Amino acid sequence: MKHTILLLHGALGSEAQLKFLKRELPPFYDIHSFSFAGHGGRPLAAGLSMKELAQEVRQFLLDQNLPPVHVFGYSMGGYAALTAAVAWPELFSSITTLGTKFDWTPATAAQATRFLDADGMREKVPQFASQLEQLHAPTPLPELLTATTTLLRGLGDAPLLNAHNLAELEIPVQVLVGELDKTAGVDASRSYADHMPRATFEIVMNTPHPLDKINPDLLVNRIARFVELVEEGMM
């Protein structure tokens, strides 16, 4: 029987950034992905919140009639997957996160959103702004950046993952973080992994936060290895 894997992208990304995983993961996996609202051409709802992203994960799994899935979530996608798993654990077999920021506070949210201004982005990094506009059209870039700011500041004010609910999460979780990842942070990632009873933690050496900076062969290996360990009952 094929094992089912769901791939979830990060903030301001889309499922397109995960194509390399679809291509490189073994063909005997049943691999799925989708773009969150407002991303990758999908319309933006009234706003974005992490609760809504978690609900999107749940609704996708139900709409596709998928068995319990193994998830790979990059950055924001990892947080959404864990938030969904806390609420609906029966939908998940395991979760692997990479570069997921766990330690949200008003201060860290303010830092994470300080550059999410369309005019400033167009002035300072016009090529990046143009790429985002093309990737997410027809969602206007200012609207998406504003919604993302609201989402992250909402997490800063009221984080959805904490020591208490993660301690009750019985799903196997693999927390990966780059050695040079200043967004997620090695120490914070290790601390939150320690809260989860069935979590493993690994530092990926010489790797910063952006997904395209990780060795793709290493990432594929870690995802597939963890899935097999879970399926064999070794996690």
Residue pairs with C-beta under 8 A, 6 or more apart in sequence:
2 28
2 29
2 30
3 28
3 29
3 30
3 70
3 93
3 227
3 231
4 29
4 30
4 31
4 32
4 66
4 67
4 68
4 69
4 70
4 93
5 25
5 29
5 30
5 31
5 32
5 69
5 70
5 71
5 72
5 223
5 227
6 31
6 32
6 33
6 57
6 60
6 61
6 66
6 69
6 70
6 71
6 72
6 81
7 15
7 18
7 21
7 22
7 31
7 32
7 33
7 71
7 72
7 73
7 77
8 33
8 36
8 57
8 71
8 72
8 73
8 74
8 77
8 78
8 80
8 81
9 15
9 17
9 18
9 33
9 35
9 36
9 39
9 40
9 74
9 76
9 77
10 17
10 74
10 75
10 76
10 77
10 99
10 211
11 75
11 76
11 148
11 151
11 152
12 39
12 132
12 136
12 144
12 145
12 148
13 39
13 40
13 74
13 75
13 211
14 35
14 39
14 40
14 41
14 135
14 136
15 33
15 34
15 35
15 40
16 35
16 40
16 135
17 74
17 211
17 212
18 33
18 72
18 74
20 216
21 31
21 72
21 216
21 219
21 220
21 223
22 31
22 33
24 216
24 217
24 220
25 31
25 220
25 223
25 224
26 224
29 224
29 227
32 60
32 64
32 66
32 69
34 56
34 60
35 41
35 42
36 42
36 48
36 53
36 56
36 80
37 43
37 44
37 45
37 48
37 52
37 53
37 56
38 44
38 45
38 48
38 136
38 139
38 143
38 144
38 147
39 135
39 136
39 139
39 144
40 135
40 136
41 136
41 137
41 138
41 139
42 139
43 138
43 139
44 139
44 143
44 144
44 147
45 52
47 147
47 150
47 151
48 147
48 148
48 150
48 151
49 150
49 151
49 154
50 79
50 80
50 83
50 151
50 154
50 155
50 160
51 83
51 160
53 76
53 80
53 83
53 151
54 80
54 83
54 84
54 87
54 160
55 84
56 80
57 71
57 80
57 81
57 84
58 84
58 87
58 88
58 91
61 69
61 91
68 90
68 91
68 92
68 93
69 91
69 92
69 93
70 92
70 93
70 94
70 95
70 96
70 223
70 226
70 227
70 230
71 81
71 85
71 92
71 94
71 95
71 96
72 95
72 96
72 97
72 98
72 223
73 79
73 80
73 81
73 82
73 95
73 96
73 97
73 98
73 100
74 97
74 98
74 99
74 100
74 211
75 98
75 99
75 100
75 101
75 183
75 184
75 209
75 211
76 100
77 100
78 95
78 96
78 97
78 98
78 99
78 100
79 97
79 100
79 101
79 102
79 155
79 160
79 161
81 92
81 95
81 97
82 95
82 97
82 100
82 161
82 166
82 169
82 173
83 160
83 161
84 91
84 92
85 91
85 92
85 95
85 169
85 171
86 160
86 161
86 165
86 166
86 168
86 169
89 169
89 170
89 171
92 171
93 171
93 172
93 227
93 230
93 231
94 171
94 172
94 173
94 174
94 226
94 227
94 230
94 235
95 171
95 172
95 173
95 174
96 173
96 174
96 176
96 222
96 223
96 226
97 173
97 174
97 175
97 176
98 176
98 177
98 178
98 204
98 211
98 214
98 219
99 176
99 177
99 178
99 181
99 183
99 184
99 209
99 211
100 175
100 177
100 184
100 189
101 108
101 112
101 183
101 184
101 185
101 188
102 159
102 161
102 184
102 188
102 189
102 191
102 192
103 185
103 188
103 191
103 192
104 152
104 155
104 156
104 159
105 156
105 159
106 153
106 156
106 157
107 156
108 156
109 152
109 153
109 155
109 156
109 157
110 153
110 156
112 152
112 183
113 148
113 149
113 152
113 153
115 121
116 145
116 146
116 148
116 149
117 145
118 129
118 141
118 142
118 145
121 128
121 129
121 132
121 141
121 145
122 129
129 141
132 141
132 144
133 141
136 144
161 192
163 195
166 192
166 195
166 196
167 195
167 196
167 197
169 196
169 197
169 198
170 197
170 198
171 198
172 198
172 199
172 200
172 226
172 229
172 230
172 235
173 193
173 196
173 198
173 199
173 200
174 199
174 200
174 202
174 222
174 226
175 189
175 190
175 192
175 193
175 196
175 199
175 200
175 201
175 202
176 202
176 204
176 219
176 222
177 184
177 185
177 186
177 189
177 190
177 201
177 202
177 203
177 204
178 184
178 203
178 204
178 206
178 207
178 208
178 209
178 213
178 214
179 186
179 203
179 204
179 205
179 206
179 207
180 206
180 207
180 208
180 209
181 189
181 207
181 208
181 209
182 208
182 209
183 209
184 209
186 203
189 201
190 201
193 199
193 200
193 201
194 201
198 235
200 226
200 235
202 222
204 214
204 215
204 218
207 213
207 214
207 215
226 235
229 235
